[in-house]
Structures are given as structure tokens and as C-alpha cells.
């Protein structure tokens, strides 16, 4: 959550350090691992919380609705409102993964994960796209982008226009990312010794990174398309990160360093929704012919540092401000969940 707020709110998009940007198309930057890490940990949490089917349905509907609300601010033009989005993808991935967990075994979860990744690979490389042919992985020529244009029309991300990074078909491998988290959550609850669990996650993570990187040779790693290689590679990195945290906290007993992140994590949905909403409002309020957000950046940050450093400083301050808000909720015992 900290990384998500940080990379989504620079002082200016014209000056951002390269690691804090998404890859332009194929490739991977540190920013590209944030969303799959989040979906992965959503999957991990499902076996730990064991939600009932009615709660799963209600939670998915609320999260999807909040995503639409964010997309609609401020005009709510239903003719062009963007239907996909980050929260919408989280809702769909959670819905499918939680229902599968509730109704099937881990063997089915593993089989469905493999099937989704292989079928998506086959679809994007073998199915011909009208006007482009088969195997075209360009921004406008790939099957996922074509499907978004045909089905969603004007309801895609306006910035890209020809595709939506949280579109219909690319949600399929994102579900696989979440299911890999579900499998990991079941491993955490397997009753094995803590060291065995940590070693197992480390080995599985290393294998997934190698498989994802190798797969990327023939099916490029791409966040916008959520290619199968990207799903496996980032799940492997998430496994390694979780194994490191698990070893530090559960085996070594090092807990204090994680306390600031707990403040953000217990109200993750509220943090994402409010921080995104406020960022949007700051661009709508006009001050002296400019937006309030730009005025704050240009008067409070730009004069004191180089453009990229000032832009990062703004993002850090914005994150710290929201940490303070979440700390107040945390201290008050407020836990808002879908």
C-alpha cells in the first residue's frame, strides 16, 4: 500500500525517476511489481480469513462499486465512464479465487491456475486479431486490446484509448496471480514447521522467477497485458518477499520494523480509495488559474530541489500525510472493511 500511494502521486508526471514509472510496454520496473504483489497477498489472505460465500459476493460488489465511483468523479458521464480499474480487477480476482477456494481443493486451484496461464498464452499468440493477425503483442494489435475496444468501446482508459491495462481478457492471468496467493496461504496453514514453510516458499519463489524469466523469452513480460510470464515472475518475487517477511517475523521475532506498515495495511481499502479520491479532488480545485495540486507542488516543492527529486518529495509527503490519517484510525480502533 505504501508503494502504491507513492508511485501513484508524484508532484508532476513530467519528472519521475525511472524506477517509479511503469515500463513503457515490454519489460519490468519496480513499479510493475506493486499490483501483482497486492493481488498475490489478497490470495494469501483468503485461506486465512475463510470468508463465507455471501460475504465474498458482498465484498466483491462493494469493491467493484467503489472502483466505478472513483472512475466517475467528478462528472459521472455514464456514456464514457471507464468500467475497468484497479479496484474492479481486485474485486473480480477476489471473487473468482475466493469462490474456488470455498468449493474446491488445492489441486483444483493449481490446475485452474496452470490452465488460465497456458490458455491466455495460447489466445494472445495463436488467435488472429482482425486487421493485425495472430501473435501481435503491440499496444493496439493484441487480442486483449481488440476485445476491450469491441466490448467496452469508450469505456476504456482514456489515456491509452486503444487498450485498458485492467481490461477484460488480461484479468484472466491476474486471477491466476491471486490463485497462486491462495495456494501460498494454504501452505502457510499446512501445520508444518516454520522453517519448513519459509524454505518451501523460498524454493517455490526462486523456481517461479526462473520459469517466468524463461517464459518471457517467447512471451514477453508485460504488465499492461499481464502476460503469463509476468504473472509467474511477479508471483515468484512476491513469494520471495513473503518468505523473507515470514522468516523475519515468525522465525526471528523481528516485529517492530513492520509496525508502520500495519497501520496502512489494516485499512488498505480505505487508504487506496481516499488517497485516490483526494488526489483527484486536488486536480479539480482551481487556484490562480492552476490546479490546487500543481500550486502546492510548484510553491512548496519545486523551488527547493531538482524536478525529479521535488516530485518524489511531494509523493513522500503525501504518503506520510495519509500514514498520519491511517494512524489516527488505527489508534481509534477503526477498521473499515468491505
C-alpha positions in Angstrom: 0.0 0.0 0.0 2.8 2.4 0.8 4.4 1.8 -2.6 1.1 2.1 -4.4 0.4 5.5 -2.9 3.9 6.6 -3.5 4.1 5.8 -7.2 0.5 7.0 -7.9 1.1 10.5 -6.6 4.2 12.2 -7.9 4.4 16.0 -7.8 4.5 16.1 -11.6 4.3 13.2 -14.1 6.8 15.1 -16.2 9.6 14.4 -13.8 9.6 10.9 -12.2 12.6 8.7 -11.5 12.6 5.7 -13.9 12.1 3.0 -11.2 8.9 4.8 -10.1 7.4 4.5 -13.6 5.8 1.6 -15.4 7.7 0.0 -18.3 6.6 1.6 -21.5 5.5 -1.7 -22.8 7.5 -4.9 -22.5 9.8 -5.1 -19.5 9.7 -4.8 -15.8 10.4 -1.9 -13.3 10.0 -1.9 -9.5 6.6 -0.1 -10.0 5.4 -3.0 -12.2 5.5 -5.5 -9.3 3.3 -3.5 -6.9 -0.1 -4.5 -8.3 0.7 -8.2 -8.7 2.1 -8.2 -5.2 -1.2 -6.8 -3.9 -3.3 -9.4 -5.8 -0.9 -12.2 -4.6 -1.4 -11.1 -0.9 -5.2 -10.9 -1.5 -5.0 -14.5 -2.5 -2.9 -15.4 0.6 -5.5 -13.8 2.9 -8.4 -15.9 1.5 -7.4 -19.2 3.2 -6.5 -17.3 6.4 -9.9 -15.5 6.6 -12.1 -18.3 5.1 -14.9 -15.9 4.1 -18.4 -17.3 3.5 -19.9 -17.2 0.0 -22.4 -14.4 0.8 -19.6 -12.3 2.3 -17.4 -12.9 -0.8 -20.2 -11.8 -3.1 -21.0 -8.7 -1.0 -17.3 -7.7 -0.6 -16.6 -8.1 -4.4 -19.7 -6.0 -5.2 -18.7 -3.2 -2.8 -15.1 -3.1 -4.1 -16.2 -3.1 -7.7 -18.7 -0.3 -6.9 -16.0 1.8 -5.2 -13.8 1.5 -8.3 -16.7 2.7 -10.5 -17.2 5.6 -8.1 -13.6 6.7 -8.4 -13.7 6.4 -12.2 -16.9 8.6 -12.3 -15.6 11.5 -10.3 -16.4 14.3 -10.9 -18.9 14.2 -13.8 -20.2 10.6 -13.8 -20.7 10.6 -17.6 -22.2 7.1 -18.0 -21.7 7.2 -21.7 -17.9 7.2 -21.4 -17.2 6.3 -17.8 -14.3 3.8 -17.5 -15.6 0.4 -16.4 -12.3 -1.4 -15.7 -10.0 -0.2 -13.0 -7.7 -1.3 -10.2 -10.4 -1.9 -7.6 -12.6 -3.6 -10.2 -9.8 -6.0 -11.1 -9.2 -6.7 -7.4 -12.9 -7.4 -6.9 -13.1 -9.9 -9.9 -9.9 -11.7 -8.9 -11.0 -11.9 -5.3 -14.5 -13.1 -6.3 -13.3 -16.0 -8.6 -10.4 -17.0 -6.3 -12.5 -17.0 -3.1 -15.3 -19.0 -4.7 -12.9 -21.5 -6.0 -11.3 -21.8 -2.5 -14.7 -22.3 -0.9 -15.8 -25.0 -3.3 -12.7 -26.9 -4.5 -9.4 -28.4 -3.3 -5.9 -27.1 -3.7 -5.3 -29.5 -6.6 -8.1 -27.8 -8.5 -6.6 -24.4 -7.6 -3.3 -25.4 -9.0 -4.9 -27.0 -12.1 -7.0 -23.9 -12.8 -4.0 -21.6 -12.4 -1.9 -23.5 -14.9 -4.9 -23.7 -17.3 -5.5 -20.0 -17.1 -1.9 -19.1 -17.8 -1.5 -21.6 -20.7 -4.8 -20.6 -22.3 -4.0 -16.9 -22.1 -0.6 -17.6 -23.7 -2.3 -19.5 -26.5 -5.0 -16.9 -27.0 -2.6 -14.0 -27.4 -0.2 -15.8 -29.6 -2.5 -18.0 -31.8 -5.9 -16.3 -32.1 -5.9 -13.9 -35.1 -6.9 -10.3 -34.5 -8.9 -8.6 -37.3 -6.5 -6.3 -39.2 -3.4 -7.5 -37.3 -3.2 -11.3 -37.5 -2.1 -13.7 -34.7 0.7 -13.1 -32.3 0.7 -9.3 -32.5 1.6 -8.1 -29.0 1.7 -4.4 -29.8 -0.5 -2.0 -27.8 -3.2 -1.8 -30.4 -2.8 -5.1 -32.2 -3.0 -7.7 -29.4 -6.1 -9.7 -28.7 -6.8 -8.3 -25.3 -6.8 -4.7 -26.6 -9.1 -5.6 -29.5 -11.5 -7.3 -27.2 -11.6 -4.2 -24.9 -12.3 -2.0 -27.9 -15.1 -4.2 -29.2 -16.8 -4.9 -25.9 -16.1 -1.7 -23.8 -15.8 0.8 -26.6 -15.5 4.3 -25.0 -15.4 2.8 -21.5 -11.6 2.1 -21.5 -8.8 4.2 -20.0 -8.8 7.5 -21.9 -5.0 7.8 -21.5 -4.3 4.7 -23.6 -7.5 4.7 -25.8 -6.6 1.5 -27.7 -6.4 -0.8 -24.7 -7.1 -0.9 -21.0 -4.4 -2.1 -18.6 -7.1 -3.6 -16.4 -9.2 -4.9 -19.3 -11.4 -7.9 -19.8 -9.0 -10.6 -21.1 -6.0 -9.6 -19.1 -7.9 -10.2 -15.9 -7.7 -13.9 -16.6 -4.0 -14.2 -15.8 -4.5 -11.7 -12.9 -6.9 -14.3 -11.4 -4.0 -16.8 -11.7 -1.8 -14.5 -9.8 -4.4 -14.4 -7.0 -4.8 -18.2 -7.1 -1.0 -18.5 -6.6 -1.5 -16.5 -3.5 -4.3 -18.8 -2.4 -2.0 -21.8 -2.8 0.6 -20.0 -0.7 -2.0 -19.2 2.0 -2.8 -22.9 2.2 0.9 -23.7 2.5 1.1 -21.3 5.4 -1.7 -23.2 7.1 -0.3 -26.6 6.4 0.9 -27.1 10.0 4.5 -27.7 9.0 7.4 -26.2 11.0 8.0 -22.5 10.4 11.4 -23.1 8.9 10.0 -25.7 6.5 7.3 -23.2 5.4 9.9 -20.5 4.9 12.2 -22.8 2.9 9.3 -24.0 0.8 8.2 -20.5 -0.1 11.8 -19.5 -0.9 12.3 -22.5 -3.2 9.0 -22.1 -4.9 9.7 -18.4 -5.4 13.1 -19.0 -6.9 11.6 -21.6 -9.3 8.8 -19.2 -10.3 11.2 -16.4 -11.0 13.3 -18.7 -13.2 10.3 -20.1 -15.1 8.8 -16.6 -15.5 12.0 -15.2 -16.9 12.5 -18.1 -19.3 8.9 -17.9 -20.4 9.5 -14.2 -21.1 11.8 -15.1 -23.9 8.9 -16.4 -26.0 6.0 -14.5 -24.3 7.4 -11.1 -23.2 7.0 -9.9 -19.6 4.4 -7.2 -19.9 2.4 -5.6 -17.1 -0.3 -3.9 -19.3 -1.0 -7.3 -20.9 -0.4 -9.2 -17.7 1.3 -11.9 -19.7 1.6 -15.3 -18.3 5.4 -14.8 -17.9 4.7 -11.6 -16.0 2.2 -13.4 -13.7 4.7 -16.2 -12.9 7.7 -13.9 -12.5 6.0 -11.4 -10.2 4.4 -14.2 -8.1 7.8 -15.7 -7.7 9.2 -12.3 -6.5 6.2 -12.0 -4.2 6.9 -15.4 -2.7 10.5 -14.5 -2.0 9.4 -11.2 -0.4 6.8 -13.0 1.7 9.3 -15.7 2.7 11.7 -13.0 3.9 9.0 -11.3 5.9 7.8 -14.6 7.4 11.3 -15.6 8.4 12.0 -12.2 10.0 8.7 -12.0 11.9 7.7 -15.6 12.6 11.1 -17.2 13.0 13.4 -14.4 14.1 10.7 -12.5 16.0 11.7 -9.1 14.4 8.4 -7.3 14.5 9.0 -3.7 15.3 10.1 -2.7 11.8 6.7 -3.9 10.4 4.6 -1.7 12.8 4.3 1.3 10.4 3.1 -0.9 7.6 0.5 -2.5 9.8 -1.1 1.0 10.2 -1.5 1.1 6.5 -2.5 -2.5 6.0 -5.4 -2.8 8.4 -7.4 -0.2 6.4 -5.9 -0.9 3.0 -9.1 -0.4 1.0 -9.9 2.9 2.8 -6.4 4.1 2.2 -6.5 3.4 -1.5 -9.9 4.8 -2.0 -9.4 8.0 0.0 -5.9 8.8 -1.2 -7.0 8.3 -4.9 -10.2 10.4 -4.3 -8.3 13.3 -2.6 -5.6 13.3 -5.3 -8.4 13.6 -7.9 -10.1 16.4 -6.0 -6.8 18.3 -5.7 -6.6 18.4 -9.6 -10.2 19.7 -9.8 -9.9 22.7 -7.4 -8.6 25.8 -9.2 -6.2 28.3 -7.6 -4.9 31.3 -9.5 -5.6 29.7 -12.9 -3.9 26.4 -11.9 -5.0 23.3 -10.0 -4.5 23.1 -6.3 -2.2 20.1 -6.7 0.1 21.9 -9.1 0.1 25.0 -7.0 1.1 23.0 -3.9 3.9 21.3 -5.8 5.2 24.4 -7.6 5.2 26.6 -4.5 6.1 24.1 -1.8 8.4 21.6 -3.5 9.7 22.7 -6.9 11.8 25.7 -5.7 13.9 23.5 -3.4 15.1 20.6 -5.4 15.7 19.3 -8.9 12.4 18.4 -10.7 12.5 14.6 -10.2 13.6 15.0 -6.5 10.9 17.6 -5.9 8.3 15.3 -7.5 9.4 12.4 -5.3 9.4 14.6 -2.2 5.8 15.6 -2.9 4.9 11.9 -3.2 6.7 11.1 0.1 4.9 13.9 1.9 1.6 12.8 0.5 2.2 9.2 1.7 3.3 10.4 5.2 0.2 12.6 5.4 -2.0 9.5 4.7 0.0 7.5 7.2 -0.9 10.0 9.8 -4.6 9.8 8.9 -4.5 6.0 9.0 -2.6 6.1 12.3 -5.5 8.1 13.8 -8.0 5.5 12.6 -5.7 2.7 13.9 -5.4 4.2 17.3 -9.1 4.7 17.5 -9.6 1.1 16.6 -11.4 1.9 13.4 -11.3 -1.0 10.9 -13.3 -0.3 7.7 -13.7 -3.4 5.5 -15.9 -4.3 2.6 
